[in-house]
Amino acid sequence: MISKVEFLPGDGTEIILDVAYIGEGVALDEHGDCAYCHGDPCNESGQPDIKIAGFYARNPKAPTCPNCFGKPT
């Protein structure tokens, strides 16, 4: 079951994530990937339509995803 969960990435924004479950303190999607970056914690793919792209647009010096902190998910 997918739930809508409010996530505060720490930059003053509020994001709604589609979360299937929480694993090791990380919100995960239905595929077991991070619900915020979907396995791309540094936005290397540059896809503008994923939520992590907006985070990096607002925070260009951020080191990694604020949900999974770059841990493999």
N, C-alpha and C positions, 0 to 999 in steps of 0.2 A: 504494500500500500504506500502510495506517495503522499507525503504531507507537505504543505506549504509552511516554511519556517522562515521567520525574520532573522536576517543575519546583519550584523553591524561590522563592516570591515575595518572600522577605525579611522575612516577619513570623513566622518560626518554624514555619510549616506546610509540609507537603509535599503537592503536588498532582500527580495523574497526568493528563497531557494526551494526547488523541488527536491525533497529529501526522502530517501527510501529507508535509511537507517543511520545510526550514529556508530561509528567504529573507531575505537581508540581516541575518542574526543573529537573526531572529524565527521562533519556532515557529509554523507555519501549519497550518490545518485543510484538509480536502479541497476547500473552496471558495476557498482563498487568503486567508481571514481569519485574524486572530490566533487561535491555538488556545486562548487563555485567555479573552479577552473577546469573541471572535467579532464584531469590528468595533464594539463598544460600550465604548471604553476608559474612559469615565467613568461607566458603568452608568446612563446616562440612561433606558434603557427600564425599569429597576427590576424586571426579571424575576428572581424569587427562585430559580429553578431553574438559573441559569447560574453557573459557578464564580466569575466576577468579582464577583457579588453577595455571596458569602461573604467575599471579600477586603475589600470595602468595609464590610461589617458589622464585620469585625475591625479595619479601618483607616479610619475615617470621614474622616480628614483627608488621605488619600492623594491626590496630584494626578492620577494617571492609572494605566493598566494597567502593571504591572511587567514584562510580557513585550514589548509593542510600544511602550511609552512614548508612546502616543497617535498614533504614525505611521500614516498610511493604509496599510491592508494589502489 
